[in-house]
Amino acid sequence: MTEIDAKIDALVPGWLTLPDIADMLGVEVTRVRQLVKEGQLIAVRRGENRALHVPAAFIDGDKVVKGLSGTLTLLRDDGFTVEEMIEWLFTPDPTLPGTPAQALSENRGTEVKRRAQALAV
């Protein structure tokens, strides 16, 4: 896990702790840690106590946002760090429109993945 700088932290409108996500998904915290370890979610250390946090936009009710895991895999394969992934996902893209994270939450994952694949070229 990485600790993010203030610029990246400011891009993300909301954060959830791992216990918060566990409650939302109806699973144990250890399962959420496993999702992070498997790369289905990304978490960073932030705040005074440096607790692990996940962008709130990655959780849709009681599940992980559709298409997030595949997008994270593409970005990781492109050599992105966790911080760079968060920056890319939360930086506005006028061609989407909005941010890639917003597009994923609006079920426009195909366009997001297409852009992520283009980064490797």
C-alpha positions as CSV (number, residue, x, y, z in Angstrom):
1,M,0.0,0.0,0.0
2,T,1.2,3.5,-0.7
3,E,0.6,6.8,1.0
4,I,-0.7,9.5,-1.4
5,D,0.2,13.1,-1.6
6,A,-2.3,16.0,-1.1
7,K,-2.8,16.6,-4.8
8,I,-4.0,13.1,-5.5
9,D,-6.0,13.0,-2.2
10,A,-7.8,16.2,-3.4
11,L,-8.9,14.5,-6.7
12,V,-10.9,11.9,-4.9
13,P,-14.3,13.2,-3.6
14,G,-14.7,10.5,-0.9
15,W,-12.9,7.7,0.8
16,L,-14.0,4.6,2.7
17,T,-12.0,2.6,5.3
18,L,-11.8,-1.2,4.9
19,P,-14.2,-1.8,7.7
20,D,-16.7,0.5,6.0
21,I,-16.4,-1.4,2.8
22,A,-16.8,-4.7,4.6
23,D,-20.1,-3.5,6.1
24,M,-21.3,-2.3,2.7
25,L,-20.4,-5.6,1.0
26,G,-21.6,-7.8,3.9
27,V,-18.2,-9.5,4.2
28,E,-15.4,-9.7,6.8
29,V,-12.6,-7.1,6.7
30,T,-10.2,-9.9,5.8
31,R,-12.2,-10.4,2.6
32,V,-11.8,-6.7,1.7
33,R,-8.0,-7.0,2.4
34,Q,-8.0,-10.0,0.0
35,L,-9.7,-7.9,-2.7
36,V,-7.0,-5.3,-2.3
37,K,-4.3,-8.0,-2.4
38,E,-5.8,-9.6,-5.5
39,G,-5.9,-6.2,-7.2
40,Q,-9.7,-6.0,-7.5
41,L,-9.5,-2.9,-5.3
42,I,-6.7,-0.4,-4.6
43,A,-6.1,1.1,-1.2
44,V,-3.8,3.8,0.1
45,R,-2.7,5.0,3.5
46,R,-4.0,8.4,4.4
47,G,-5.1,10.5,7.3
48,E,-3.5,11.0,10.7
49,N,-3.6,7.3,11.6
50,R,-2.5,6.2,8.1
51,A,-5.4,3.8,7.9
52,L,-6.0,2.1,4.6
53,H,-8.7,3.9,2.5
54,V,-10.3,3.0,-0.9
55,P,-12.0,5.7,-3.1
56,A,-15.7,5.6,-2.3
57,A,-16.5,5.7,-6.0
58,F,-15.2,2.1,-6.3
59,I,-18.1,0.7,-4.3
60,D,-21.7,0.7,-5.7
61,G,-24.1,-0.2,-2.9
62,D,-23.2,-3.8,-2.0
63,K,-20.7,-4.5,-4.7
64,V,-17.5,-3.3,-6.3
65,V,-18.1,-1.1,-9.4
66,K,-18.5,-3.2,-12.5
67,G,-15.4,-3.0,-14.7
68,L,-13.1,-1.7,-12.0
69,S,-11.0,-4.8,-11.6
70,G,-10.3,-5.2,-15.3
71,T,-9.4,-1.5,-15.6
72,L,-7.0,-1.8,-12.6
73,T,-5.4,-4.8,-14.3
74,L,-4.9,-2.9,-17.5
75,L,-3.4,0.1,-15.7
76,R,-1.1,-2.2,-13.6
77,D,0.0,-3.9,-16.8
78,D,0.8,-0.5,-18.3
79,G,3.2,0.0,-15.3
80,F,1.0,2.4,-13.3
81,T,1.6,2.7,-9.6
82,V,-1.4,2.8,-7.2
83,E,-1.0,6.6,-7.0
84,E,-0.9,7.0,-10.8
85,M,-4.0,4.7,-11.1
86,I,-6.0,6.9,-8.7
87,E,-4.8,10.1,-10.5
88,W,-5.8,8.7,-13.9
89,L,-9.2,7.4,-12.7
90,F,-10.1,10.7,-11.0
91,T,-8.7,13.2,-13.5
92,P,-11.4,14.7,-15.8
93,D,-11.3,13.5,-19.4
94,P,-13.4,15.8,-21.7
95,T,-13.7,13.0,-24.3
96,L,-15.6,10.7,-21.8
97,P,-17.0,13.2,-20.4
98,G,-16.2,13.2,-16.7
99,T,-13.6,11.1,-15.0
100,P,-12.9,7.4,-15.8
101,A,-14.2,6.6,-12.3
102,Q,-17.5,8.3,-13.1
103,A,-17.7,6.5,-16.4
104,L,-17.2,3.2,-14.7
105,S,-19.9,3.9,-12.1
106,E,-22.3,4.8,-15.0
107,N,-21.6,1.5,-16.7
108,R,-19.5,2.9,-19.4
109,G,-16.6,0.6,-18.7
110,T,-15.9,-0.3,-22.3
111,E,-14.8,3.3,-23.1
112,V,-12.7,3.4,-20.0
113,K,-10.9,0.2,-20.8
114,R,-10.4,1.3,-24.3
115,R,-8.6,4.4,-23.1
116,A,-6.6,2.4,-20.6
117,Q,-5.5,0.0,-23.3
118,A,-4.4,3.0,-25.5
119,L,-2.0,4.1,-22.8
120,A,0.1,1.1,-23.4
121,V,0.7,2.0,-27.1
